[in-house]
Amino acid sequence: MTTPPDPPVSKPETFGHEPFEYDGVPICTRCYTTSVRCSLDAFEVPRRSTVRLPVPWPCTSAVVLGLVPRPAV
């Protein structure tokens, strides 16, 4: 009886979680966080706006997917 050969080693699936350098800071190309900002306009009417902010690399998903080593605790 022979043993089957080892399967080829392939790159893990990233699901879009890859580092991208923006203004000298690595961020995740897929992840973002949402920030809600509230203010008053010139007539003191409350206004609400939503801003999407980047997530620094490595994101939590990249750690869980095994794309980067887990940080030491």
Beta strands, then each sheet from edge to edge (+ up, - down):
strand 1: 19-22
strand 2: 25-40
strand 3: 46-56
sheet 1: 1+ 2- 3+
end
